[in-house]
């Protein structure tokens, strides 16, 4: 009989836990990096941007080397990537913050009652107002909405209720997706070409702006309305069919009211998206200094075009017009934000009553 | 339907421009010589913008989907949407008044120290209105699109794959690299192409920021820059007459074809991935 008992081996001690950096390590490293680069930057007389860049580099190098020394190579890579992700986030947010800060500080100076209620007609050498541009923007956007909401909504209803999985519906869906990517200036050129053919060359009017913007707006409306209509439970439709209600009546009385909240949200977001478009309006609407209520005749001013032309071609009083451009930018951003907010609220407010 | 209409009308109005004589095209021999520098500028600006935006966008999307705590992630998502909601003309305003002047010292430094690289040959522009500035503004504008799409795809990564990777002892980065990125690769590609399409067609920011002179050059920081199709249309359309306008519309048609091709490819990739996933 052999002796099965093996002599006890000497195990080298393997710890269950690897050494880890404290959980506050990234913040600590970031703090040290910022402090160090601030000292270096200030002694060398750098700006904020230089100090920030140096701090980022120091932090990335510091946390990686520290982790490599205490932990291991894999953990070091992990920490490096984590820091990179956060840095990317910071860098992406810098322009947003700086942009909004700049628009608010520069725009607030120009904003007053006269600025909102005067036009630029016969205004020379003093600040005028942007009333004509606000009116123009609202009318053109209204025209765009009037064109694109019915077209978009009906297309969406076709896609969901009638088209289903058919080949035609798949193609329309695909083309609508591609249409989302039409450059805005091409939409403007299209409207210009269309109106040149119909009304003679060189026609510029507010309605053309509406047509151009609706071309940009329709795909957004179709996609959002389609998503919303898809969410309507099939049970509701079937219950309606079971009661003998024809299809068109089911759509009007059952499907649309159920999806209404989402559709309103989608339309509002689409309006917010096109209200700031400049390029098509520059081509098809032109610009003017007078108030123009008639979308069918004559050039029409709009906020984005006003911002563009008064900043790039300020004429004899550059300071005044440039500050007015900032004011108009602030007004435009406020309108867009208000529309976004309204879209969110509408989603909650018009939501169908779930009952119980 | 409408898409076909756009193509037809643009062709109809653009055709006279294709055969326009040289005095109408500001000294260019024919339409091809007129539009080629513009196409070059368009592609250059868009590609640089994409190079800047893509890493940032993936970083932000990862932060939202896998790194940040939920509450912060929601706030960041809202901020990125805000970035998308700002009108392009306001970006242009910001680029020309704020970003441009602040980049001048950077350009001077680049021209002085890295001048041997053709991109930074200089002489540095003293207004900051260069194609590099325009590309940065474009990058900021396409960032929200790429971020939104890649975020959606990162979130869809199967939970089990992620947990399996973590259970095998992977660090968080290894989990992302092994589970999330392979799953999302085609999504990222199509997001990037959609962003490229947007950058190609963006007009106002470029028109305002760039001081263009219609040359073909790889020098990113000098004051003579290639123009882009869209910006060229916006800048010269008001002063153009007759056949010049037709030429501009024809260049718009070129832009339309390019962006259509890019978007078509992007959507086709998305469709294919969706079908592959359904199996």
Contacts between the chains, C-beta under 8 A, distances in Angstrom:
chain1	res1	chain2	res2	distance
A	47	B	105	7.9
A	49	B	102	7.1
A	74	B	171	5.6
A	74	B	174	7.0
A	75	B	171	6.1
A	77	B	171	7.4
A	77	B	173	5.8
A	78	B	171	3.8
A	78	B	172	5.7
A	78	B	173	4.3
A	78	B	174	7.1
A	80	B	173	8.0
A	81	B	172	7.9
A	81	B	173	4.1
A	81	B	176	7.5
A	82	B	67	6.5
A	82	B	172	6.9
A	82	B	173	7.1
A	84	B	59	6.3
A	85	B	59	4.8
A	85	B	62	5.1
A	85	B	63	4.8
A	85	B	67	5.3
A	86	B	63	6.5
A	86	B	67	7.3
A	87	B	59	7.4
A	88	B	55	6.8
A	88	B	56	4.9
A	88	B	58	7.6
A	88	B	59	2.6
A	88	B	60	5.7
A	88	B	63	7.0
A	89	B	59	6.5
A	89	B	60	5.3
A	89	B	63	4.7
A	89	B	68	7.9
A	89	B	76	6.7
A	91	B	56	6.1
A	92	B	56	5.2
A	92	B	57	7.6
A	92	B	59	7.6
A	92	B	60	5.0
A	92	B	80	7.5
A	92	B	83	7.8
A	92	B	143	6.0
A	92	B	147	7.7
A	93	B	76	7.9
A	93	B	79	6.4
A	95	B	83	7.7
A	95	B	94	7.8
A	95	B	99	7.9
A	95	B	140	4.8
A	96	B	79	6.3
A	96	B	82	6.6
A	96	B	83	5.0
A	96	B	86	7.9
A	98	B	94	7.6
A	98	B	98	6.6
A	99	B	86	6.7
A	99	B	90	7.2
A	99	B	91	7.3
A	99	B	94	4.7
A	99	B	98	7.6
A	102	B	94	6.0
A	102	B	97	7.4
A	102	B	98	5.3
A	103	B	90	6.5
A	103	B	93	7.8
A	103	B	94	7.3
A	106	B	97	7.9
A	174	B	267	6.3
A	174	B	271	7.2
A	175	B	3	5.5
A	177	B	263	7.7
A	177	B	267	5.0
A	178	B	3	7.1
A	178	B	260	6.5
A	178	B	263	4.8
A	178	B	264	5.7
A	178	B	267	5.9
A	179	B	2	7.0
A	179	B	3	5.6
A	180	B	263	7.6
A	181	B	194	6.6
A	181	B	197	4.4
A	181	B	198	6.9
A	181	B	201	7.4
A	181	B	259	5.8
A	181	B	260	7.6
A	181	B	262	7.5
A	181	B	263	3.7
A	181	B	266	7.9
A	182	B	3	7.9
A	182	B	6	7.1
A	182	B	201	7.3
A	182	B	256	7.2
A	182	B	259	7.0
A	182	B	260	8.0
A	183	B	200	6.9
A	183	B	201	2.3
A	183	B	202	7.3
A	183	B	203	7.0
A	183	B	230	5.9
A	183	B	255	5.9
A	183	B	256	7.1
A	183	B	259	5.5
A	184	B	88	7.9
A	184	B	201	6.8
A	184	B	203	6.3
A	185	B	201	6.8
A	185	B	203	4.4
A	185	B	230	4.7
A	185	B	233	5.5
A	185	B	234	6.2
A	185	B	252	6.6
A	185	B	255	7.5
A	186	B	6	7.0
A	186	B	10	7.3
A	186	B	201	6.8
A	186	B	252	5.3
A	186	B	255	6.1
A	186	B	256	4.7
A	186	B	259	7.6
A	187	B	6	7.5
A	189	B	10	6.2
A	189	B	13	7.8
A	189	B	233	7.0
A	189	B	248	7.7
A	189	B	249	5.3
A	189	B	252	4.2
A	190	B	5	7.4
A	190	B	6	4.6
A	190	B	9	5.6
A	190	B	10	6.1
A	192	B	13	7.8
A	192	B	249	7.4
A	193	B	9	4.3
A	193	B	10	5.9
A	193	B	12	6.8
A	193	B	13	3.9
A	193	B	249	6.1
A	194	B	5	7.9
A	194	B	9	5.3
A	196	B	13	6.5
A	197	B	9	7.0
A	197	B	12	7.1
A	197	B	13	7.5
A	215	B	2	6.2
A	215	B	6	7.1
A	218	B	2	6.7
A	272	B	85	6.2
A	273	B	85	7.7
A	275	B	87	7.5
A	276	B	86	7.5
A	276	B	87	2.4
A	276	B	88	6.6
A	276	B	89	6.6
A	276	B	90	7.2
A	277	B	87	7.4
A	277	B	88	7.5
A	278	B	87	7.2
A	278	B	88	6.4
A	278	B	89	4.4
A	278	B	203	7.2
A	278	B	204	4.4
A	278	B	234	8.0
A	279	B	88	8.0
A	279	B	203	3.8
A	279	B	204	5.7
A	279	B	207	7.8
A	279	B	230	6.9
A	279	B	233	7.8
A	279	B	234	5.4
A	282	B	234	5.7
A	282	B	237	7.2
A	282	B	238	7.4
A	283	B	233	7.4
A	283	B	234	7.5
A	283	B	237	5.4
A	286	B	238	7.6
A	304	B	87	6.0
A	304	B	89	4.4
A	304	B	204	7.4
A	307	B	89	5.1
A	307	B	90	7.3
A	307	B	93	6.3
A	308	B	89	5.5
A	308	B	92	7.2
A	308	B	204	6.4
A	308	B	207	7.8
A	308	B	208	6.7
A	311	B	93	6.1
A	311	B	96	7.2
A	311	B	97	7.9
A	311	B	208	7.2
A	312	B	208	6.3
A	322	B	97	8.0
A	325	B	93	6.5
A	326	B	93	7.2
A	329	B	89	7.4
A	329	B	90	4.8
A	329	B	93	5.6
A	332	B	87	5.8
A	332	B	89	7.8
A	332	B	90	6.7
A	333	B	86	6.5
A	333	B	87	7.3
A	333	B	90	6.3
A	336	B	85	5.3
A	336	B	86	7.3
A	336	B	87	6.5
A	337	B	82	7.8
A	337	B	85	7.0
A	340	B	81	7.7
A	340	B	82	8.0
A	340	B	85	5.7
